[in-house]
Amino acid sequence: MTQNSLESRAAWQDVYAAALLELDHQKLAARIKEAEQAIAARDAVLDAARDVDEVQRMTDAMNNLSVLRREANAA
């Protein structure tokens, strides 16, 4: 795995974690959108056949962000 690949993986995970940990309701929607965009960008360059585990983690993350968005909108 290259350094660039590790940085790309860490980038989406960092943005995703920031969305999950955001306590300010005013900022939450933007954090969710940023995380979704980071995951989509990583997905666009990922070799899904070689990185099955990361693809699964990204799928799980997108599902969690969807739940978070619904919960935030219901509050």
N, C-alpha and C positions, 0 to 999 in steps of 0.2 A: 504494500500500500504506500502510495506516495505521500509526501508532506502536504501537497495541495489537496489530495483526497481527504486526508485527516482534517484539514482546516475546513473544508466544505461540510464534512459531517458535523464537526463541532459547531459550525455557524448555525445550521438549522436547529440543532439541539439547544444552543444557547438562547436563541430567539423564542423557541417553543417554551423553554423553562421560564423565561421572562413573562410570557403570556400567562402561564399557569400560576405564577406567583404575584401577578399584578393585583393590588388591593384597591386601587383607585378606579372606581366604576367609570369615570370620565375617560380614562386611558385604555380601558380593557378592550374595547372594540378595535382600536388601532393596533394594540399588541397582538390580538388574535389574527388580524389581517396580515401583519408583518410575518407572523409565524407561518401562516398558510402560504405566503409568497416565498418564504425561504425554503419551505418543504417542496413546493412546486419547482423552484429553481434547482434544487438538489436532484429531484426526480428526473428532470430533463437531461442531466448529465450522467446519471447513474446507469451502470450496466446491471439491469435487474436480474439477469441470469447468474451473475457472479456475486451479487450483494443481496441475496434473498432476506437475510436477517435485517438489514437496514431498511429494505423495502417494507417489511412487516412493521418495523418500528415507526416508519413514516405513516403507514396506514393507520396504525393505532393512534398516533399523534393527531392526525387529521380528524379521526373519530372523536377523540377527547376534546379537540378544539370546537367541534360542532356542538357537543354537549355543553361545553363552557359558554358558548354563544347563546344557546337556548336558555340556560340558567340565568345568564346576565340579563337577557331581554325580559325574563319573567320577573326579575327582582324589581 
